[in-house]
Amino acid sequence: MTTAQREKEIENIVERKLLEFLGDPDEGLKLKKSFIARIHKSMKDGRKSIPHSVVMKRYGLR
């Protein structure tokens, strides 16, 4: 296992444990109809999204 793979595995484990201990703060919340409509419109319009990795690289966050 490479160092990068090990770091990713540790990151995943920590995230799972935090969710296990703290729970999901958004659990049980409802999405607003206006938000759902915007998502549907965005999907219908075929707007292209930017992958997380590209945003991170663009802003020098990784």
Sequence and secondary structure as in RCSB ss.txt:
>XXXX:A:sequence
MTTAQREKEIENIVERKLLEFLGDPDEGLKLKKSFIARIHKSMKDGRKSIPHSVVMKRYGLR
>XXXX:A:secstr
  HHHHHHHHHHHHHHHHHHHH  TTTT    HHHHHHHHHHHHHT     HHHHHHHTT  
